[in-house]
């Protein structure tokens, strides 16, 4: 095991244990639970390349307490939860701390995961200095020969995102109406298993027949024709998707007789790619990296258009928003140069949801997250002015916030929706 010392900004230092090639064969890599559907597919991809990963599901109050003990209480709530989930797992006795590593994604943006790696390493090094923290990123923020981002892995990850988005969309449009309790969850589990096998080979590269098979099987589920209120969920990426962060918001909406409408992860990836392209235009400075991102954006957008077309041709389910349409929605209210956090994307998602009939919108955000308060809560008024029947509520998630208060605010919003 090779240890390196990495200087911290300031006077103290953080000990950085590097994940090495010889650790690969017998180490368990723990992954925080942000996107349960997508991350299960991603874990299957890395199993193909010899990595053993495990998605964390620890959600007790002790996770929050560990986060509060091991990072500053003014740190963003997602950072606190990720650190708490890691520390709780390492102290649980379930894992050999000499044979375990931690994985955190980095987006390359101005906040969230891009800056969490240091906070995680600082917390872990104080009690478990032998545990490596690995960065998963597409932008070259950190490079590790023992955990590379090869073109083959990157391609599989992109397809895992698209298939994960499709599964999430179909699940949310079927689960509220199922006539046989649990049947949608069973079909979801079968498709996760099947997609895991497809991603192990090369059949995943032909998505159209896979999409059609998914659409046909979900459409065949016996469902009620009852009309239920559709509720859009936007916000900070971790809080929007993670059941731990949003107190199982999706399950709560289902229990309240609603149909959740959660935008896909591919929109966020396209948003990140478009930001660099926007910068080149705004600041008149094009680089080789700009060209690469421009090509990547066009390829990903083509993939999204293909998925939307297949769903539209099938005719049963509502497709996701076209990303170029989201950009046009944003341009009505906010400049695409606003890119801290989820930036203009949240404004665009709220506008697109209201425009296409999803009038009830929950904006899930960490308490005190300045970028998201500006582009979400701060922009809700202009969305309501454009769509007077839009029913938008901002829900803050924080270590000190109670689930009861959050759910009561959502219930009030739903009461307004039903009336």
N, C-alpha and C positions, 0 to 999 in steps of 0.2 A: 504494500500500500504506500503510495507516494503522497506526501502532504506538502502543500505549498502555502506560503503566507502571502495574503493579498492585502495591501494597505487599504484602510478605510479613509473616507474623507473626514479628516479630523485627527485627533491624537491617538486614538486606540486602533487596534488591528483586528481583523477577522481572519481566522484560520480556515483556509480553503482546502478541503480534501478532494482530490481529483479522482473522478471515476475512470478506472483504467481497464484495459482489455482483459486482463486476467480476472477482474471482478465479474465480468459479463456472465460467466457460466454458472455461478452459484449465488448471485445477489438477487434479491427481490427489490424491484423499483416501485415505490409507492406513488400513486397519482391522485391529486385532489379531485374531489367529485364536483366538476363544474357542469359537464354535459353528459348525463348518464347514458343516453343513446349513442352519441357520437364517440365518446371515449372508450366504450366497449369495443367498437370497431377499430379504433386506433391501437388499443392494446393488442388486438389480434394481429394487426400488421407487424408490430414489433416482435411478437412471438415468432413470426416467420424468420426474423433476422437474429434469433437466438436470445432475445431479452425476455426475462420473466417480470411481468408487471402485474400490479394489483390496484384496482380502483377502491379508494377508501370510502366507507359508508358510515364511519363514526359520526354521529350527529347529536350526541348528548350535550348537556349544558357544560360539561367539562371541556369540550372543544373551545367554547367561548372563553372559559376561565383560563385555559392554557394560553390562548391568544393574548388575553389581557396581561398575563404574567410575563410573557416573553416578547412583547413589543410595546411601543409607546401607545397609550390609549387614544392618542389623537391620530394614530395611523388609520388609513382607510379601512373600512370594515371588511372588504374582501381580503386584504392583507392579513388582518387579524384572524380571520377564519382559516385561511390556508395554513398559517403558522400554527394555530391552535389544533387543526386537524392532524398536521404532521407530528407535533409534540405529543398529542394525546396518543397517537398510534405508536410512537417510539417508546412511550412509558407504559403501554398496555401489557407488555410481557408477551404479546402475540408474535413478535418478530425478534430475530437475533440481530441486535443493533450493530454487530460486527459484520453482518452480511446483508445490509439493507442500504438502499440509496433513495433519494427523493427527486422527483421530476417536477419542474415548473415551466410553463410556457412563457415566452416573452414575445410581445407584439412589436416592439420597436417604437411604440408611441411615447407620449410625454408622461404617462402615468400608468397605474395598475401594474400588470405583470412585468413590465420592462424594468421596474425598480424594486420588485419584490425579492429578487434573488439575493440581494445583499441582506435584506431584513431576515430572510429565512436562514441564511448562513450564519448570521450573527446570533440568532436564537438557538440554532442547533449546535453551533460550536461551543456554547457555554456549558452544555451538558453532554453532548454526543459529538465530540470533535472528529471522530472516525467516520461519520456518516457523510458521504458525498451528496452534493446538491447539483443536479444536472439541468442545464438549460435546453428547452426545446424551442427553437426559433428558426424562421426562414430568412432572417435579415442579417445573419452573421454577427450578432451581438456577442456571442461566445461560441468558440469552436472547440470541440472535443473529439479527437481521433477515435476514441472508444465509443462515441455516440454521434456518428456523423449524420448530416442531412444530405443524403445522396439523392440524385434525380429520381431513382427508382422508388425510394421511400417517400419523397415529396409527392410524386405522382399518385401513389396509393393513398397518401393522406388527403389529397384533394378529393379523390373519389369517395373516401370515407366520409368527408364532410357532405358531399352531395347526397350520398345514400342516407346518411344520418338525417339530413334536412327532410328528405322525402318521407322517411319513417316517422319523424316527429310531426310532420304535416298530416299524414294519413291517420296517425294515432289520435291526434287532437280533434280531427273531424269525424272520427268513428266512435271513440270512447264515450262521449256524452249521450250517444243514441243507442248503445248496444242493448239488445233485448236479453241476452244471456250474460250475466255478470262475469267479468274476467276474460271473456273470449277475445277481446281486443288485445289485452296484455299477453295472452298466449300466442296470438299471431305475431305480435311484436317480437317476442322472444324467439319464435321460430325463424323470423326473417333476420334477426341479429345473428343467429347461429349460421344461417345460410350465407349471409353476406360475409361473415368471417371466413368461411371456406372459399368464397369467390375471390376475396382479396388475397388469399394465399396463392392463387394461381394467376391466370391472365384473362379469365372470362369477364372480370370486372370492367375491362376496357370497352365492352359493348353494352353501354348502359340502357339503351332503348328497350330491348326485350326484357331487361331486369325491371325497369320502371313499369312496363306494361303488366308484368306478372304481379308486381306489388300492388298496382292499382286494381287489378282484377280480383285479387284475393281479399283485399280490404273492402272493395265494393260488394263482395259476396257475403260479407258479414250481415246477419239479420239485424236491422236497425229500425228504430222508431222514426216516424215521419214528423214527430213533434218539433215545433220551432223553438229553439232555445236561444237566449241572448248570447251573442258572440262578444267575447272580451279580448281585446288586443293587449299584449304585454310587451312593453318596450323598456329601455333603460340601460344602465351600466351592464356590460356583458356578463360579468360573473353573477351579479344579483339577479339578472333577468333569467338566467338558465339554471343556476345551482339550487337544488331543493334545500340544501343546508342554509344558503344565504337568504332565500326568500320565504323561509318557513313553509316549504312545500306548497307554494302558491298554485301550481298547476292542479294538484290534488284538491286544494281548497275550492278552486273555481268549479271543478267537476262536481264536488259535493254540494255546491250551491246551485246546481242545475244549469251551468254555463258551458259554452264551448270556447276553450282557450284558443287564441290565435297568436302564436308566437313566431315572429320572423326568424328565418333560418340563419345559420352561422355563415353561410357563403356570402350573405350581404355584408357582414362585418369584414370578411377577408377582402372583398371587392372594395369596400370603403378604405381599408388600409392601403391597398394598391393604388387607388385613385388619388389618395392624399399626396403621394410623391409626384404624381403626374400634375396635379393641381399646383404644387409648389413650383415646378419647373415653369409653368405658365405664368403664375403670379409674380415670380421673381426673375423671370427670363433667364433661367440657368438650367440648361439641360446637360445631363451627364450620361455616362454609359449605364449607370444604375437606372436612370429614368427610362432609357430605351428598354431595358430588361423588364421593368415593371409595366411598361406600356404593352409589351407583347404578352406578358403574363395576364394583364387585365383583360385584354381582348380574348384570350383563350378561355379564361374563367367565365367571362360574360357569355361567350358562345355556348359553353357547357350549361349555364343557367337557362339560356334561351331554349336549348334543346329540351331540358326538363320541363319548362313551362309549356312548350308546344305539345309534348306527350300528354301532360295532364289535361290541357285544353281539348285535345282530340278525344281523350277518353270520355270527358264530359260529365263525370260524376262529382269530382272534388274541385274545390277552389284552388287555383295555383298560387304560388308565392308572387310577390311583386317583382316586376322587371326592375333591375337595378338602375337602368338609365331613366326609367320613370321615377324612381326614388330621387334621383339627382334633379330632375325637373321639378319635383315637389319641393325639394329643399330650396331651389332657386327662387321660389315665390316668397320665402320668408327669411332666409338666412344665407350668408355667403359660404361657399364650399371651402373657403380658407379657414373657417372655424373648425379646428380638427383636434383640440385637446379632448381626451377621453373618447367618448363615442361621437363627439362633435355634432356636425350637421345631420348625421345619420338618424339620431333620435327624432329631431324635428321632422325629417322626411318621412320616417316610419309612422309618426302620429298623423301627419297629413294624408299619407297614402291610405292608412287604415280608415280614417274618417271619410275619405273620398269614395272608398269601395264598400261602404256599408257597415264597417265595424266601428260603431259610434262610441262604444264603451271602451275606454283605454286606461290601463294601469301603467304608470311610469314608476318602475322599481329602481330605487337609487340608494347608494350608501349615504347616510346622514353626513352632511358637511362636505360632500363631493362637489367642489365649486364648478368644474366644467359641466357636470350633468345637471346641476341646479339651473345653470344658465340656459343650456340648450334644450332642457326638458321642461322643468317647472316654469322657467322664464319665458318659454315660447308657447306654452299652452294657451295663453290668452289670445294670441293672434290666430291660432288654429281654431279656437272657439268662435272668433269673430268671422272667420271664413265658413265655418260649419257650426251654426248656432245650436244644433242638436247634438253636438259632440259632448260626450260625458267623460271628462278626463280627471283622474285623481292621481296625485303623486304620493307614493308610499315610501317613507324613509325607513331603511333597515340599519340597525345599529345594535351594539352590545347592550345598550340600556333601554332599547325599545321593546315593548311587550307584544307578543303575538296577538293577544286579545285586542289591543288598540288598533293594530294593523288590520285585522280581520273585520273589526267593527267599521272602520272607514271604508273597506271594500264593500261590506254589506250595505252601507248607506248609499254608495255609488250604484250598487245593483238594484236597490229599492227605487232609486230615481229612474234607472233604466226600464224597470218593469212598469212603472207608472206612466 
